[in-house]
Amino acid sequence: MKIGIVCYPTYGGSGVVATELGIALAERGHEVHFITYEVPMRLQQYQENVFYHEVDIPNYPLFEFQLYSLALTGKIVEVVRYENLDILHVHYAIPHAISGYLARQILHDLHCNHTKLITTLHGTDITLIGLEPSFAPLVKFSLLHSDAVTAVSRFLKERTMAQFQVEEDKIVVIPNFVDTNLYHRRKNCRLRQQVAPNNEPILMHISNFRPIKRVPDTVRILHHIRQHIPAKLVLVGDGPQRSETEMLARELGLAEDVKFLGKHTALAQILSAADLFLLPSQSESFGLAALEAMSCGVPVIATSAGGIPEVVLHGETGYLAEIGNVERMARYAIDLLTNPRKWERFSAAARRRAETVFDKSLIVPRYEQLYQQVLTTRSSIAEASAPRVAIEAATSE
Ligand code: GMT
């Protein structure tokens, strides 16, 4: 198949999943065209069957705000038309699903109407930004007019159905995946020796440091743990809450025990240094970073927010606590860190769950099947008979 992938290329789970999916599809012999405004972060090497089309966003004095969605639409039209794509797979509803829909309407007028539109929902496009009154009707419209919609967890599917009154059979759950051959625990990790010279246990967190991740809670958890046992915390990534988190570490006298590594791509090596992964999020549709940690044999201590319980099994591959309950998360961490046999059991179970449930060899074929399925059904866009009632309902919410 010839597949176009639209995603946010920079830091963020949706772009990571979209890029890894594109690479995996290319490895399976499909021709994959990425349409993004920057080379996707995880697409740093030459890859057979992969092509990259940059969205050029024109600057003009009249446009006080850049017209990304329209520039993207124009690029999609060009690529679909001249590369003759079968599938256009957009990741993150806003504005990608709308740009995809608009592009397809334009292509229809150009007598190019065989391409199917798939939308994958990742999380905040439904749970946060998608709720904005100015965006909600657009999200609903784009879901109704996609040939297929996927969600990365059951939680996200249910939330979407409830929020946008979308029919159950409109959304297919295809969970995120990990390459367990790449994400495995490496021995003799140098980071470990640098951060914990006295072999202290290492807690780790990886994210884009947005408020929804509650990164300062990782420092509060360390603070509680250190009242009982020594430990270090490694924070990977960058974003709005980094300064606040650094300040908190200094205030609590933990500046020497918290290492901020900044943004990194060599996550499998870095994760190999960790004894526990912390994910104290306020909301999380899936928690890809937790899955990558589990694949490296790192048990996860997280909140029970959103789709996290679908990934991390409480009492088996990690522990879950209420949002903000840093004392409880610290107690769980101490329990695992002071009980080596239990830690070994959790570590092995985490790795096994990644291998047997979320390995890319199990999940990527599910996208291929979905593509095949939509390719054999009639195009829905040509009719353009939008279910008006549903759209009006979303507008009035
Ligand atoms: O939260 C992020 O790190 C970025 C965000 C995105 O859409 O780029 O991530 C969402 O998608 C990821 C991949 O599907 C999920 O693993 C994350 O749970 C989800 N984030 C939230 O729901 C907050």
Residues whose N, C-alpha, C, O or C-beta is under 5 A from the ligand:
A	BS01	GMT	G12 G13 S14 G15 V17 H122 G123 T124 V152 N208 S283 E284 S285 F286 G287 L288
